Amino acid sequence: MRIGYKDFMDSSGDEGRPWHWVMEMPPIVMPEEGLPYYEWSGEFEAKVPYQVVGWSDCIDLREIPDIEQRVVAKFNEFRQLYIDGKYDELKRLQHPKYYELAVMLYEDDIEKKHMSDVADGESQDKSGYQPVEDYNLVFYADGRLVPLEKYDKEFEYYHNSALLWYAKKNEDGTAYANSYLLQFGIRKGTNELVLI
């Protein structure tokens, strides 16, 4: 077995891009009996033409006494921006998050990639935005990343975000829901919650 990657910066297309092999598993000599499984581990460093910061330079949020109140305030700030239709401000706040994602995926049109949430918000009835309540504060990335998640009792569904929008229920009890994934961190040397 080999592990490798194709360089997507090479513009020759999928068929023309060569594989860059970075690791190869050594040959295995399997005995006839007595070996129920085989385990092997190894490490390699992937060389990519970009550097992504993500949450790597964020502090441990579990040490901040008022972190829950601050995260709830941020969720309410984003909710109000959607309700008020302040899409330029939403784009500005979300750009760093979606820019890094677009770079990692070698997207040509970064603007298109990171604006799907804003486009959804523009077309939705503003009365469908739900209050930020009945949420779970969850820590990820060794405490450096925090969203509010929510179990929706009405629809018996677990959302990855407590910022929710619902369409009115249909006669059969179904409805469309949209959740806006917001995960915050605080960069080292700062005190501001930012979208990661």
N, C-alpha and C positions, 0 to 999 in steps of 0.2 A: 504494500500500500504506500502511496506517495501523497504528500500534501503540497499544494502549490496554488498559484493564482495567475490570473491573466491581468496584464497591465491595461486598464481601461482608458488610460491616457493615450494609448496607441490608437490612432484613428483608422486602422486598417479593417475594422469590423470584427465581429466575433470569430469568424472562420480564420481570419488572418492573424489574429493576436496569438503569439506564442505563449505557452505555459512557462512559468518560472517556478521550478521545483525547489522547495526550501527544506524538505525533510523526506526521508524515505525510511520506512520501517525495515528493520533487519529481517533476513529470512528466518522462518520459523520451522524448526524440526519437530514435528508432532510425533510423540510416541503412540504406539498402537493402543495402549490403555493407560489409565491412571492420571490423565490430565483433563479435568472437567472443563477448564477454560484457560485462556491465555490472556495476560494483561501486559501492556507495554505503555510507557509514557515517555514523552519527550517535550522539548521546548524549541521554539524558533521565533525569530523576530521578523515580522512582516515589514517590508520596506514599502511605504506608500508615499505618493507625492504631495501629501498634505499633513498638517498636524491639527488635531482636534483637541480642544480643551475640555469641553463637556463639564463634568463636575469635578475633574481632577484637581482643580485649584480652589475647591470649596471647603469650608470648615464643617466640623461636626455639629449639626443643628440640634442634636439631642441635648447639648450642653446649654442651650439658650432657654432661660426660664419662661419667656413669653412667646415662644415660637408658635404655639397654636393660634394665639390671637393675631399674630402678625400674618400668618398664612391665610387665615380666614379673611382678614382685611384685604389681602391681595386678591383672593378669589372674588370677593365682593367688588373690588375695583374693576376687575376684568368683566364681571357680570354687568356692571353699570355701563362700561364702555360699549358692550354689545347692545344693551337696551337703548343707549343714547345715539347709537349709530356712529360712533367715533372710530371709523375704520382706519383712518390714517394713523391714529395713535396706537391702535391694535397692531397694525403692520410694523410700526416702529418698535414696539415692545417685543414682538415675536420674531423679528428678523434675525437676531443672533442665533436663536435656537434652530430655526429652519435653514439658515445659511449653512451651518455646520452639517446638518443632515444632507442638504443638497450637494455639498462638496464631497462628502463620503460616498454618495451614490453617483457621483460624476454627472450630475444633472446639468444640462445646458441652460435651462431656463429656471434659475433660482427663484425668481419672482413668482412664477406659476406654481412651483413646488411648495413654497411655504405659505401661500395665501389661500389654501383651500378652506381652512377654518373661518377666515374672514369672509370669504365668498358665501359660505353656508350661512353665516350670521346676517349677511345683507338681505337674504331672501326669506328670512324667518319672521313670523309674527312675534313682535317684541313681548307680548303677554305670555309667551310660552316659556320664558326663562324662569326657572324655579329658584326659590330661596336657597342659600347655601346653609343647609342644616342637616342634621342626622347623618353626619359624615364620620369617617375614620381618618385620623391623622396617621400616616404610614411613612416610615423612613426607609430609604433605599440607599445603596452605595455607601455602606458604613456610616449612615447618618448624614451624608452630605447632600441628599436629595429628598425633598418632601412634597408630596401631593396630598390633597384631601380626596379620599375615595368614598363611594357610597353604595350601600345595598338598597335598592329600590323596592320597597315592600309592595307598592302598587303594581309594578310590572314583574316582580320576583326576578330581578336581574341585578348583577353587581357591575357597577360602572367604574371605570378607571379614573373618574373625575366627579367631584361634587358640583361642578358647574354644568348644569343640565338644561336642556331645552326640550319641551314636549309639544307635539302637535295635539290638537284636541282628539279625544278618543273617538274611534269609529263605533258604529252601532254594535259591532261584534266584540268590542272590548279591546281591540288592538289600537295601537297608536305608534307614531314614529317618535323616537327619542334621539337626541344628539348630545354626546358629552364632549367637553372641550378639555383635552389633556393638558393640565398645567402642573409642572413639576418645578419647584423653586430651590435655589441654593443661595448661599452667601459666599462671595469670593473672598479669599484671604486678603486681609488689609482693608476690608470694607465692612459696612454694617447693613447693606441694602439687600433685600430679597430680590433676586433676579430670576427670570424664566430660563431654565436650562433645557 
